[in-house]
Amino acid sequence: MRWYFGENGWPSSNIFETPPSSDSDKEKLVDIVQDWKTERYKDILKSGTVKPRPGVLQLMDEVKGAGIKLAVCSAATKSSVILCLESLIGLERFNGLDCFLAGDDVKLKKPDPSIYITAAKKLGVQSQNCLVVEDSVIGLQAAKGAGMSCIITYTPSTANQDFTDAIATYPDLSNVSLEDLKLLLQKSLVTG
């Protein structure tokens, strides 16, 4: 939101009759909008109408079945990510994650790489051996900043972003296997 408002102008609202100008007022507006958005998001998840994107569960199971460490790193608040993951991937898969980090676990949010750097340390793996699956250019920048290879599975709202630095781009993961990912990572280590 900070980036968007910085690029497109800060809005007036019920909170501020005129667009906020001080940093503290801008932070207040972002916090209030973020809290409102999180509550609406939770309502949607609790409704049961949201499903995982194609191929996600299959790929997660394949990765875990192969004994490869699996992490989720989200810039969202921990409570909303937990609700999301429990709703979408189920409690068993959620508890099977080797690492789970949310926006409240790091000081700086994506595109800052700290969430991925922290995950690699917790997992005890080197950054160059990590493969990140992201859906936006901000996530891609965070992964690359952490020294990690990244594939993109874009969404309708991110489809037109510049994913030049990704090692592969997919509309979803339905036709992507663990073997595909291993080959992509190996190739990126050789050419990177």
C-alpha positions in Angstrom: 0.0 0.0 0.0 2.8 2.4 0.8 4.3 1.8 -2.6 1.0 2.1 -4.4 0.0 5.3 -2.6 3.5 6.7 -3.1 3.2 6.1 -6.8 -0.5 7.1 -7.2 -1.1 9.5 -4.4 -2.4 9.1 -0.9 -6.2 9.0 -0.7 -8.5 10.9 1.5 -10.7 8.7 3.6 -13.1 8.6 6.6 -9.9 8.7 8.7 -8.3 11.7 7.0 -10.5 14.2 5.1 -7.4 15.2 3.1 -4.6 12.9 2.1 -2.2 12.2 4.9 1.1 14.1 4.6 3.1 13.2 7.7 4.8 9.8 7.9 2.9 9.0 11.1 -0.5 9.7 9.5 0.5 7.6 6.5 1.4 4.7 8.7 -1.8 5.1 10.6 -3.9 4.9 7.4 -1.9 1.9 6.1 -2.4 0.1 9.5 -6.1 0.8 9.5 -6.6 -0.3 5.9 -4.4 -3.4 6.5 -6.5 -4.4 9.5 -9.7 -3.9 7.6 -8.4 -5.9 4.6 -7.2 -8.7 6.9 -10.6 -9.1 8.5 -12.4 -9.2 5.1 -9.8 -11.8 4.0 -10.5 -13.9 7.0 -14.2 -13.8 6.4 -13.7 -15.0 2.8 -11.4 -17.9 4.0 -13.9 -19.0 6.6 -16.6 -19.1 4.0 -14.9 -22.2 2.4 -15.3 -20.8 -1.1 -11.5 -20.4 -1.7 -9.5 -23.3 -3.0 -5.8 -23.8 -3.4 -4.4 -22.9 -6.8 -4.0 -25.8 -9.2 -1.0 -28.1 -8.5 0.0 -26.6 -5.2 -1.1 -29.5 -3.0 0.3 -32.1 -5.3 3.7 -30.3 -5.5 3.8 -29.8 -1.8 3.2 -33.5 -1.2 5.8 -34.5 -3.8 8.4 -32.2 -2.2 7.7 -33.5 1.3 7.6 -37.1 0.1 11.1 -36.7 -1.4 12.4 -35.5 2.0 13.1 -31.9 0.8 12.6 -29.1 3.2 9.5 -27.0 2.6 8.8 -23.5 3.9 6.1 -20.8 3.5 7.2 -17.2 3.7 4.4 -14.6 3.5 4.5 -10.9 4.0 0.9 -11.0 5.5 0.3 -11.1 9.2 0.9 -14.4 11.0 -2.8 -14.8 12.1 -4.1 -14.3 8.6 -1.5 -16.6 7.0 -2.2 -19.4 9.6 -5.9 -19.1 8.8 -5.2 -19.2 5.1 -2.9 -22.1 5.2 -5.1 -24.2 7.5 -8.1 -23.5 5.3 -6.3 -24.1 2.0 -3.7 -26.8 2.6 -5.1 -28.4 5.8 -3.7 -28.8 9.2 -1.6 -31.8 8.5 0.3 -30.1 5.6 0.6 -26.9 7.6 2.1 -28.8 10.6 4.4 -30.6 8.2 6.1 -27.4 7.0 9.8 -27.2 8.0 9.6 -23.5 8.3 6.8 -20.9 8.4 7.4 -17.2 8.5 5.0 -14.3 8.2 5.4 -10.6 7.9 5.5 -10.1 11.7 8.6 -12.3 11.9 10.8 -9.8 10.1 11.3 -6.1 10.4 11.2 -5.3 6.6 8.6 -6.7 4.2 9.1 -7.9 0.6 10.8 -6.8 -1.6 13.3 -6.8 1.2 14.9 -10.3 1.2 15.1 -10.7 5.0 12.2 -13.2 5.2 13.9 -15.5 2.8 17.3 -15.1 4.4 15.7 -15.9 7.8 14.0 -19.0 6.4 17.2 -20.3 4.8 19.0 -19.9 8.2 16.2 -21.6 10.1 16.2 -24.5 7.5 20.0 -24.7 7.6 20.4 -24.4 3.9 22.4 -22.2 1.6 20.4 -19.6 -0.3 21.6 -20.8 -3.7 20.1 -24.2 -3.0 16.6 -22.7 -2.4 13.9 -22.4 -5.0 11.2 -19.9 -4.2 7.7 -20.0 -5.8 6.3 -16.5 -6.0 3.4 -14.8 -7.7 4.5 -11.2 -7.9 7.5 -9.1 -8.9 7.9 -7.9 -5.3 8.3 -11.5 -4.2 10.7 -12.2 -7.1 12.8 -9.2 -6.0 12.9 -10.5 -2.4 14.0 -14.0 -3.6 16.6 -12.7 -5.9 17.8 -10.3 -3.2 18.3 -13.3 -0.9 20.4 -15.1 -3.6 17.7 -17.6 -4.4 16.3 -18.8 -7.7 12.6 -18.1 -8.2 9.8 -19.4 -10.4 6.6 -17.4 -10.8 3.1 -18.7 -10.9 1.3 -15.5 -11.7 -2.2 -14.5 -10.8 -4.6 -12.4 -12.9 -3.5 -9.3 -11.0 0.2 -10.0 -11.5 0.3 -11.5 -15.0 1.6 -8.3 -16.6 4.5 -7.7 -14.2 8.1 -8.0 -15.4 9.3 -11.5 -14.4 12.5 -11.4 -16.5 14.6 -12.5 -13.5 12.5 -15.6 -12.8 14.0 -18.9 -13.9 10.5 -19.9 -15.2 7.0 -18.5 -15.3 3.7 -20.5 -15.1 0.0 -19.7 -15.0 -0.3 -22.3 -12.2 1.5 -25.4 -10.9 -0.8 -28.0 -12.4 1.8 -29.2 -14.9 4.9 -28.7 -12.8 6.6 -31.6 -11.1 9.3 -31.8 -8.5 11.6 -33.2 -11.3 10.9 -30.0 -13.3 11.9 -27.9 -10.4 15.0 -29.8 -9.7 16.1 -29.4 -13.3 15.3 -25.7 -13.3 17.3 -25.2 -10.1 20.2 -27.2 -11.4 20.2 -25.2 -14.6 20.1 -21.9 -12.7 23.1 -23.0 -10.6 25.1 -23.7 -13.7 24.1 -20.5 -15.6 23.7 -18.2 -12.6 
